[in-house]
Amino acid sequence: MGLLERFQVEHHRGTTHPDPTNRVLVSPASYWEIAIKIKTSKLVLREPFLDFAQHAIHDNGFSILPIEPAHCDRLTTLPFHHRDPFDRLLIAQALTENWPLLSIDPALDAYGIQRLW
């Protein structure tokens, strides 16, 4: 489960309240993973994907963090504590940008990132 999907699940439960003064960035890895889960029938949305993305990202005031070459460069040296390619990209982005990552997955802690949740 990617960043956006995890946030949306908890946000709808009312347990996650991001500080409105902080900028929330969403990696394309998160909505890419959601698209794959839809195709493989592991996730069903109540609305078309593009509508979901609009509501989940833009309507919440979130921004998209582009995948930059520096993020991919970080992947070339990232240890394989975690094998999920989407999570690995999120980790590389968090490490490269020195930003916290919203995730429930304690396996990400092995990378020394600041994990929120």
N, C-alpha and C positions, 0 to 999 in steps of 0.2 A: 504494500500500500504506500503510495507516494505522499509527498508533503501536502499537496492540495487536498487529496482524498481524505487523508487522516485529519486534516484541519476541519474539513467540512463535516465529517462524522461527529467530531467532538463539538464543533461550533453549534450544530443543530441540537446537541444534547444540552447545550448551555454551560459546558464546563470549561471552555476556552474563551478567555476575554483578552484579546490582544490590546496592548496599550495603543490608543489612537494616535499618539505622537510618534510611534515607530512606523517605519515604512516596511510593509510586508512584500517580499519578493517571491514569486513563484517560478520555479524552474520548468522549462519545457519538458524535462524528464518526468515531472509529475503528471502533466496532462497527457503526455505520450503514453505513459504506463496505464493511465485510465482508458485511453483509446484502445490499447491492446486488450485490456481486461474486458472491455465491452465486446470486442470482436470474438474473444474466446469464451464468451458467456459467463465470465466470472463476476461481472458487474452489469447491472441493469439500471439505467437512469430513467427518471420519470419524464424527461424532456430530451430533445435532440442534443447531441454532444455540443454543438456550437452555442446553443442557448445556455447549456450548463456552464460552459467555459465563461461565457459573458457574465452570467450571474455569479459564479463562484470566484472569478478573478476580478473583473473590471467593476462590477456593481458593488463589490466589497471594498473598492479602493485599492486593491492590490496591483502591483506592477509585475511585469515579466522580467526575469533575470536571463538575458540571452546566454547561450552556451558559447563561451569564448575559447579561442585556441589555448589560452593559459589554463583554462579548466581541464581541457583534454590533455595538456602537457602534464598536469598534476596526476592524471590517471596513469601515466607511464611509470610512475614511481610509487604509486599507492599500494601498500601491502594488501594481500588478499585475506584480510580478517573477515570480509563480507564479500560474497560472490554476486549478489544481485546487481546487474549493470545499472539499473536506475538509481539505486541507493548509492552506488559507487560514484556516479556522476554528481549526485547531491552532496556527497562528502567532499568530493574534489572542489566543487563550487564553494562550499562553506569554508574549507581550508584556504583556498586561494584568496577569497574575499575577506577572510577573517571575520565571518559573520556566524551567528548561531543558526542552528538547524532545528526546525520543529519536527519532532519524530518521537514515536513511542518505542522505537526499537533500541533496546539497550546494547545491542551488538555494535552500534555505531560509536559507542563510547571508546572502543579500542583505538579509534583514530585521533583521540584527543580534541575532538570538536566540542564546542559548547552546544549541548543538546537540550532543547527546551521541551518539556512535557512531563 
